[in-house]
Amino acid sequence: MATASSGESTTHTATPTAGRRGLAGVWRVFVLPASVVLVALAIGGSLGHFQIGALVATGVVLGTVNGLLVEQATAKMQPSEDPDRKAVVKSSLGRLGLVSAVALVIAFLARPNGWVLLLGLAGYQILALLSQLGAAMKEARL
């Protein structure tokens, strides 16, 4: 819902980051990882190694969950406040510990190919980094 007051328009959304994300952000957060998941499953299945494709896809999904949790934690911070470093570190370590523990348990259970899940997780991180880098370069040009 958009409201106009004194020439400004304000967008009210369910989460603070959703309004700033826009279509390009939805592309980075959902569409791009979903595409990678589908490609991993298709390639793994077509080569007769569906488990490997599924493990790569699971790694990408775990990375996406981590990225969404980062956005949620960032949205809770007030821009005018100086963030409490201990709280930020505690939140980050908890989130990374949870994602890492889930990834390692799945990798252990899916032996001998379980390590491929970690490649999917690392691949997501590279994808997210390049995506953010592209967005930052585009914004710097404006």
Secondary structure as GFF3:
##gff-version 3
##sequence-region A 1 142
A	DSSP	beta_strand	2	5	.	.	.	ID=ss1
A	DSSP	beta_strand	8	11	.	.	.	ID=ss2
A	DSSP	alpha_helix	16	26	.	.	.	ID=ss3
A	DSSP	pi_helix	27	31	.	.	.	ID=ss4
A	DSSP	alpha_helix	32	46	.	.	.	ID=ss5
A	DSSP	alpha_helix	50	76	.	.	.	ID=ss6
A	DSSP	alpha_helix	85	109	.	.	.	ID=ss7
A	DSSP	alpha_helix	115	141	.	.	.	ID=ss8
###
